[in-house]
């Protein structure tokens, strides 16, 4: 049975409709839609649609990819339907009609087809690794095995919404300073390349010694105007070299280690990674996933090769009978509060609750630090931009004032 993307017209209302439907062939699809009161106008099989997509490059395809927020909303709706007693296949079919992203519609159609063939829900999701990460699949598998799928789906939705909310707050807080830095750089570059050379050309015929700051301004302006292409070329080559170096395991390890040691931002990077790791680990353990499997999955959400290496070493130590907290503490990379809370959770049998507490505390700390950092960055950037523009104005006006005094 194939999956078709179809377009048609409702016979009664004349309204155009489209969607995805599985059928043996286009003729069977036409009959199926006819019984539903839809006149088929176009049917494209999934394989043909993918071939066309390869031939026609869509520059805006990334805008239609399912985001973490899309998956979280879909998961919340699925949990509601399953908890209401709707069979899983029917729940997925209902969601296929509700979601807006075409790619997500196609994925859910494939999942529904796999479920109809008798495949488990987790294995059906695993056929689409670009949409459903290992965390999602493992939690669903644990929910199916324990018979508490609706609870696991709700926990998944909570987790994904929380992660999306934290990421959104960090990005929103940094958006303004980044935009200001970009605009300021462009404006200063325009002044140095297009405006300053025309103004400073007046000073060449004066036959008078210029102040050092005016000479410096002229030198910088000449370099930017004459070698801007070389600077762009060096920047592109440097960016490419760094990216290539980071693609190697050793380079990525050194880069991520450096990120943790940066002033101000190093601590912030650590807090974000630890909050994400503890939240993921707590969610997995509460859903019934075994500890070692949960740590393997949680390791991948750290997004830092240095911390991933620490967790990998901890997994090896746990297999040999050691506690979770001891190898993390020994590494010196995880904050003392994290290892202490984990140790308390292990002794009291409330590890999931302790991990939840750590993640909440660190997420709040991240929000506070980001707010404080952006509050400092905004006036600092205004001060720097004002200083640069003031320097340019002084370097241009002072020689003019001196010439005017000589003339008088």
Phi, psi and omega in degrees: 000132184257161177257128181244142167264124186236157171229140182201185182230130175291128186296319185285313186264341183076011181280138178285136179227159175207163181170196180236142181207141177265138181202163181293319183200172181301327180294316178295323177297318179299316179294321180297315181289326179299320179294337178268004178083027181239130177266115184289131177246333181205134178225128180234123179288154185303316181297318178295320180297321179292322178296319178295322179295326178291323181284327181253103183287123180258110184291340183252018181297327183295336179289339183260003178289143178296128178266172178299325178293321177298316180294322179296316179297316179298320180295319178299316179295320180295318178299320179296317181293317181294319179294332179282358177094007178285131179304150186301316181298316179293325178296315179296321178298319179295321179293327179302325180280340187267323186294151184267326183288128181297320180297321179290324175300316181294319179296314180295327176296318177295322178296317179297320179296319178295321178296321178295333179276359177097005178283146179293161182296316181298317180291327176295320178291326182295343177287351181231067186293338180286341181258317183248111181289166179305324177304312182297312184295317182293323178292320177296319179299318179294322178294321177294318182293325183268353181075019180237048185298319183296322179293319179295319179296320177295319178295321177298316180297317178300315182297311183292322177295320178296317179295317179296322180293317179296315180296320179297319180295319179295313181295319180296322181290328182270349185297313183296311178300321179295317179296317179297319179296318180295312181297317179299317179297317179296315181296315179295320177299319179296317178299315184291327185269320188256327187262309185301315180302322181291322181286315184288344177298336179296328185284345187293328183264007182284334182065032184231142179294133182266152175299155184299325182288328175291319177298319178297317179298316180296319180297312180297318180297318179296320179296314181294319182289326184270333187233026180300324181294324180291322179294319177297317180298314179297321179296316180295315179296318179297318178298316180297319182293317179296318180296319178294320178295320179291338180289343178272145183305316182293320179295318179296321179297315180294320180296314181290328175295320178296322180300327180282346183256358181295142175298140180066301186282336180298313179296323179294317177301318180296316182296318179298314182295316182293319178299318180293319181294311182293322177296317180295314182296319179296318181295318180293314181295321179293338180270359177097007178285138180297152188303309184296318177296321179296320179290325176298318179289316180298329179301324185285344180269356180293325181056038177210116186298326180293314179290326176298321178296322178296315180294323177298317177296322179295322178298318177297320179292322179295322178298331180272005175102004181278163178285171179285317188293323188298308179295327177293320178293320182296330182291332181077003182268328181272140180301148182303324181298324180295308182294325179294314181295322178295318179298318178296317179297322179294318182290325184268353182075019180239049185297316181300317181295319179295319177296321176299316180297317179298314182296319179296317181296317183285327176295320176295321179295320178298314180299318180296315181295319180296318179298315180295320182295315180292327177296326177280325184293320185299306178294328179296318179292321177297320179296316180295313180297319177297321178296318180295312180296321178297320178298316179298315180297317180295317182295334180271319187282324184299313176299324179296319178296319179296318179296320180296322178293322179294320181296319180289000000 
